[in-house]
Amino acid sequence: MSCCPLDAVGYLAADHTDEGTVRSVDGISYYQIGSGPNGLLFCPDVWGWNGGRTRAIADDFAKMGVSVWVPKLLPAFEGGTDGDGLPPSYDIKNRTDLPDLFKGEWNQDKVVPKLLSVIKAMKSAGVKKIGLIGFCYGAWVGMYLAKEADLVGCASPHPSIHIEGLFERDPAEIAAESKCPWALFPAGVAADGGDSDTYDAEGALFQALESKFPGKNVTKRFESVPHGFVPRGAIKEHAAGTGDEVKKAVQECVTALCEFFVRRGLMRRDKAGLPPPPIKLRKPKFGKVGKVNPESRGLNLLLKVVKCEETEAGKTWEAVLGDDTGIVTFSLKSKDHADLCEKDSSVRVQNARVLMIKGHIRAIIDKWAVMKKADEPVEGEVKSDKDVSAVEYELALMPFPCIAFELDDPGLSFEVQQQHPVCLLRRG
């Protein structure tokens, strides 16, 4: 068993000028760039710490405000690449050495202690929150690390956690032991030899993560590009697609990685160059006409049209609208609104307010309000015998605060406005 499917891309030479520095801890070399309390630990693929775009991606993440650490983890096989992992000439499609390497010096039992040493160095350098990005093979050892270390989240473009199958173990079982959520970005079409569907939303591995961290994991498949496309897919030219196609997929995947780590609290949205999050609109709560009063504002109503009459040619209209609790008159100044008010049609009103005209309630649609056709017909009969606009109110100045009142006219009742030293007297 290989870590990569048959259509995976092979070695890509690094053509990037490093902006970071190489250091070591406990005999483990690592490439480091960036600073701050939030850090990313890279677990490279089988071509190691300086293959393809690995360090270029690390430099880009450092510019987004995180401290990035890329360790040299694998004893070099046949000289390796920059002393790590496989050599550039290794034919991953036709050679069969990898299973022995995974069972030997590249086994998780050998590699995870190295990663723990690097995490210790990260913390000594002031890094308090740590996330992980594992490329291909790096996701497998990263999954073992995630059950031991306190990480805020892990992510993997084209993961190879299925290496577990080489040891006759279920990849979903190790995923179930992770102490943090994961973002997985498999490549290719699973049925055509791409990354396994265990990484998809209905897959066993992803479901194991969801059972532990519901709603916090991410999966997105990149079907048009092959396994290995993020660090190794040639942007200029590639048999599996045009360079532009690979470039677009790499950029899209890096953006998805940033989104995940922003949600995990490791990165800032503005530093990552991400757009503001979409505004979550609250579903409006609709009231009833029977509760409309002289102080009403922010009215949300679902109404049936009783009638609409033009009061001034081409300028103003009065529409009587209602529901099963009463009717109210709207003063309209828009022909579009008037056209909506055909008899027995249903309209949706949001953020309307009351304007008192000659002592009577009139609802208005100002520039902050909306009147539109209702999504569904308003059910029930309109209660036409309760007309809130027919009630006459009189404004009376009163000493403040008010304690008690006696009215000689039995046809008058009163409502005290607590915010202002006035009373509205209602006739009838």
C-alpha positions in Angstrom: 0.0 0.0 0.0 1.2 3.5 -0.9 0.3 6.7 0.8 -0.8 8.1 -2.5 -3.4 6.8 -5.1 -2.1 5.9 -8.6 -3.0 9.2 -10.2 -1.0 11.2 -7.6 1.5 13.8 -8.7 5.2 13.0 -8.0 8.1 15.1 -6.9 8.1 18.9 -7.6 11.3 20.8 -7.2 11.2 23.8 -4.9 11.8 27.1 -6.8 11.1 29.3 -3.8 13.5 31.7 -2.0 13.2 30.8 1.7 12.3 33.7 3.9 12.6 31.8 7.2 15.5 30.2 9.1 16.6 26.6 9.8 17.1 25.7 13.5 17.1 22.6 15.6 15.9 21.2 18.9 16.8 17.8 20.4 18.6 16.9 17.2 15.5 17.7 15.0 16.0 20.3 12.4 13.1 22.6 11.4 12.3 25.5 9.2 10.7 28.3 11.0 9.2 31.6 10.0 6.8 34.1 11.7 6.2 35.0 15.3 3.4 35.5 17.8 1.3 33.4 20.2 -0.5 31.4 17.5 1.4 28.8 15.5 1.1 26.2 12.8 2.9 22.9 12.7 3.4 21.5 9.3 3.7 17.7 8.8 5.2 17.4 5.3 4.5 14.7 2.7 7.0 11.9 1.9 9.3 14.4 0.0 9.9 16.1 3.3 10.5 19.6 4.7 11.8 21.2 1.5 9.8 19.5 -1.3 7.6 21.4 -3.8 5.7 24.4 -2.4 5.9 23.4 1.3 8.1 26.3 2.5 6.5 28.7 0.1 3.1 27.9 1.8 4.7 28.2 5.2 6.0 31.7 4.3 2.6 32.7 3.1 0.9 31.6 6.3 3.5 33.5 8.3 2.5 36.7 6.5 -1.0 36.0 7.8 0.2 36.4 11.4 1.1 32.9 12.6 4.4 31.3 13.6 5.0 28.4 11.2 7.3 25.4 12.0 8.2 22.8 9.4 10.2 19.9 10.9 12.6 17.5 9.2 11.0 14.2 10.3 12.0 11.3 8.1 15.3 9.6 7.8 16.4 10.1 4.2 15.7 7.2 1.8 18.4 7.0 -0.9 19.6 10.4 0.0 16.1 12.0 0.3 15.3 15.6 -0.7 17.4 18.0 1.3 18.2 15.1 3.7 14.5 14.3 4.3 12.1 11.6 3.0 12.2 10.4 -0.6 14.7 11.4 -3.3 13.5 13.6 -6.2 13.9 10.6 -8.6 11.6 8.3 -6.6 8.8 6.9 -8.8 5.9 6.7 -6.4 3.6 4.9 -8.9 5.9 2.0 -9.7 8.1 1.4 -6.7 7.0 -0.6 -3.6 9.4 0.5 -0.8 6.9 2.7 1.0 5.2 0.0 3.1 8.5 -1.1 4.6 9.3 2.6 5.4 5.9 3.1 7.1 6.5 0.0 9.2 10.1 1.1 10.0 11.7 4.5 10.6 8.8 6.4 9.2 6.3 4.7 11.5 4.1 7.0 13.7 5.8 5.5 16.8 9.1 7.0 15.5 7.8 10.3 14.2 5.3 11.5 16.8 7.9 11.9 19.5 9.8 14.2 17.1 6.7 16.3 16.6 6.1 16.5 20.4 9.7 17.8 20.8 8.9 20.5 18.2 5.7 21.4 20.0 7.7 21.8 23.2 10.0 24.2 21.4 7.1 26.1 20.0 5.7 26.6 23.5 9.1 27.7 24.7 9.1 30.3 22.0 5.9 31.8 23.3 3.4 29.9 21.0 0.2 29.3 23.0 -2.3 28.1 20.4 -1.2 25.4 17.9 -2.8 24.1 14.8 -1.5 21.4 12.4 -1.5 21.0 8.6 -0.6 17.6 7.4 0.1 17.0 3.7 -0.7 13.4 2.5 1.4 11.2 4.8 1.6 14.1 7.2 -2.1 13.7 8.0 -1.5 10.1 9.1 1.2 11.0 11.7 -0.8 14.2 12.5 -3.8 12.1 13.4 -1.7 10.2 15.9 -0.3 13.4 17.3 -3.8 14.8 17.6 -4.7 12.2 20.2 -1.8 13.2 22.4 -1.2 17.0 21.9 -3.5 19.8 22.7 -4.2 21.3 19.2 -6.9 23.8 18.3 -7.5 22.1 15.0 -5.9 20.0 12.2 -6.2 20.2 8.5 -5.1 18.1 5.6 -5.0 18.6 1.8 -5.3 15.2 0.2 -5.0 13.2 3.4 -3.4 9.7 3.6 -4.7 8.5 6.9 -5.8 5.4 5.1 -2.2 4.2 5.6 -3.8 2.6 8.7 -5.1 -0.1 6.4 -1.5 -1.3 5.9 -1.5 -2.4 9.6 -5.0 -3.9 9.2 -6.4 -1.1 11.4 -9.5 1.0 10.7 -8.6 4.7 9.9 -11.9 5.8 11.5 -10.9 4.3 14.8 -7.8 6.5 15.1 -9.9 9.5 13.9 -12.3 8.9 16.8 -9.4 9.4 19.2 -8.5 12.9 18.0 -8.7 15.6 20.6 -9.6 18.3 18.1 -11.7 18.9 14.9 -10.2 18.4 11.4 -10.6 19.9 7.9 -10.1 17.4 5.1 -9.6 18.2 1.4 -9.5 15.0 -0.6 -8.5 15.1 -4.3 -9.7 13.3 -7.4 -12.8 11.2 -7.9 -13.0 8.4 -5.3 -14.6 5.9 -7.7 -11.9 6.6 -10.4 -8.9 6.1 -8.1 -8.8 9.4 -6.3 -8.7 9.8 -2.5 -11.0 7.4 -0.6 -14.5 8.4 0.1 -13.9 7.8 3.8 -12.9 11.5 3.9 -16.2 12.7 2.4 -19.2 13.9 4.5 -20.8 10.4 4.6 -17.5 8.6 4.9 -16.6 6.5 8.0 -13.6 8.6 9.0 -15.3 11.9 8.7 -18.3 10.6 10.5 -16.0 9.4 13.4 -14.8 13.0 13.7 -18.3 14.4 13.5 -19.5 12.1 16.3 -16.9 13.7 18.6 -17.0 17.3 17.3 -20.4 17.7 15.6 -20.5 20.6 13.1 -16.9 21.6 13.7 -15.2 19.5 11.0 -14.9 20.4 7.4 -14.6 18.3 4.2 -14.4 19.5 0.6 -13.3 17.4 -2.3 -11.3 18.8 -5.2 -12.3 16.4 -8.0 -10.5 18.1 -10.9 -7.0 17.8 -9.5 -4.9 14.9 -8.4 -3.7 13.8 -5.0 -0.7 15.9 -3.9 -1.8 19.0 -5.8 -1.2 21.5 -3.0 2.5 21.1 -2.4 3.4 19.3 -5.6 0.9 20.1 -8.4 2.8 22.0 -11.1 1.1 25.3 -11.7 2.8 25.9 -15.0 2.0 22.5 -16.6 0.4 19.3 -15.5 -1.0 16.3 -17.4 -4.1 16.1 -15.2 -5.1 19.7 -16.1 -3.9 23.1 -17.1 -1.6 25.0 -14.9 -4.4 27.5 -14.3 -6.7 24.8 -13.0 -4.1 23.5 -10.5 -3.3 27.1 -9.4 -7.0 27.9 -8.9 -7.4 24.7 -6.8 -4.3 25.5 -4.7 -5.6 29.0 -3.9 -9.1 27.7 -3.2 -7.7 25.1 -0.8 -5.4 27.5 1.0 -8.4 29.8 1.4 -10.4 26.9 2.9 -7.5 26.2 5.3 -7.6 29.8 6.4 -11.4 29.8 6.9 -11.0 26.7 9.1 -8.3 28.1 11.3 -10.1 31.4 11.6 -13.1 29.5 13.0 -10.7 27.6 15.4 -9.5 31.0 16.7 -5.9 30.5 15.4 -6.0 33.2 12.7 -7.6 36.6 12.2 -9.9 37.0 9.2 -8.4 40.3 8.2 -4.9 39.0 8.4 -5.8 36.0 6.4 -7.2 38.3 3.6 -10.6 36.8 3.9 -13.8 38.8 3.3 -16.0 39.7 6.3 -18.3 36.8 7.3 -21.9 37.0 5.9 -24.3 38.8 8.1 -26.7 36.4 9.7 -30.2 37.8 9.2 -32.7 37.1 11.9 -36.0 35.7 10.8 -38.6 38.4 11.5 -41.3 37.9 14.1 -44.7 39.0 12.8 -47.2 40.6 15.1 -51.0 41.2 14.9 -53.0 44.3 13.9 -55.0 44.2 17.1 -51.9 45.2 19.1 -51.1 48.3 16.9 -51.2 51.5 19.0 -50.1 55.1 18.6 -46.6 54.4 19.7 -46.0 51.3 17.4 -42.9 51.2 15.4 -40.9 48.4 13.8 -44.2 46.7 12.8 -43.9 43.3 11.1 -47.2 42.2 9.8 -48.7 39.6 7.4 -51.8 41.2 6.0 -54.7 40.6 3.6 -55.9 43.6 1.5 -59.5 44.8 2.2 -59.4 47.8 -0.2 -57.1 50.4 -1.6 -58.2 53.9 -2.8 -56.3 56.7 -4.5 -56.6 59.9 -2.4 -54.4 62.2 -4.6 -54.0 61.4 -8.3 -50.7 59.6 -8.7 -49.3 60.7 -5.3 -51.1 59.1 -2.3 -53.3 56.1 -1.6 -55.0 54.7 1.5 -55.1 51.0 1.8 -57.0 49.1 4.4 -55.2 45.9 5.4 -56.0 43.4 8.1 -55.7 40.0 9.7 -57.8 37.9 12.1 -57.4 40.5 14.9 -58.3 43.7 13.1 -57.8 46.2 10.3 -55.5 49.2 9.9 -55.2 51.9 7.3 -51.9 52.5 5.5 -51.0 55.9 4.0 -49.0 55.0 0.9 -46.9 57.3 -1.2 -45.5 54.7 -3.6 -47.4 53.4 -6.7 -45.5 50.2 -6.4 -46.9 49.7 -2.9 -50.4 50.7 -4.0 -50.2 48.2 -6.9 -49.5 45.4 -4.4 -52.7 46.2 -2.5 -55.2 44.5 -4.8 -58.4 43.3 -2.9 -57.9 39.9 -1.2 -54.1 39.8 -2.0 -51.6 39.1 0.8 -48.7 41.4 1.6 -45.8 41.3 4.0 -44.9 44.5 5.9 -41.6 44.9 7.8 -40.4 47.8 10.0 -43.4 49.9 9.3 -44.4 52.6 11.9 -47.5 54.5 13.0 -48.1 58.2 12.2 -50.9 60.0 13.9 -53.0 61.9 11.5 -55.8 64.1 13.0 -55.9 61.8 16.0 -56.1 58.6 14.1 -53.6 55.8 13.5 -52.1 55.5 10.1 -49.4 53.0 9.3 -46.7 54.2 6.9 -43.9 52.6 4.8 -40.9 55.0 5.0 -37.4 54.5 3.6 -36.5 52.0 6.4 -39.6 49.8 5.8 -40.6 47.1 3.3 -43.9 46.2 1.8 -43.8 43.1 -0.5 -46.1 40.4 -1.7 -46.4 37.7 1.0 -44.6 34.4 0.4 -47.9 32.6 1.1 -51.5 33.7 1.2 -52.7 35.0 4.6 -55.0 32.4 6.1 -58.3 33.2 8.0 -60.9 35.9 7.7 -60.1 39.5 8.3 -61.7 40.9 11.5 -63.2 44.0 9.9 -65.2 45.0 12.9 -62.1 46.0 14.8 -60.6 49.0 13.0 -57.6 50.4 15.0 -57.6 53.4 12.6 -61.1 54.3 13.5 -60.3 55.1 17.1 -59.8 58.8 17.7 -57.0 59.9 20.1 -56.6 63.3 21.7 -53.2 64.5 23.0 -53.4 66.1 26.5 -50.5 67.7 28.3 -50.4 66.4 31.9 -48.2 67.1 34.9 -45.5 64.5 35.3 -45.5 62.1 37.1 -49.2 61.4 36.9 -50.9 59.7 39.9 -54.7 59.7 39.2 -57.3 61.2 36.9 -61.0 61.7 37.0 -62.8 62.2 33.6 -66.3 63.8 33.5 -66.8 62.6 30.0 -67.7 58.9 30.1 -66.8 58.6 26.4 -63.2 59.2 27.2 -60.6 56.7 28.4 -56.9 57.4 28.8 -53.5 55.8 28.1 -50.4 57.3 29.9 -47.2 57.5 27.9 -44.6 56.7 30.6 -41.7 58.3 28.7 -43.3 61.7 28.2 -45.5 63.9 30.4 -48.5 63.5 28.1 -51.6 61.3 28.0 -53.4 60.1 24.9 -57.2 60.3 25.4 -59.1 57.7 23.3 -62.7 58.4 22.4 -65.3 55.7 22.1 
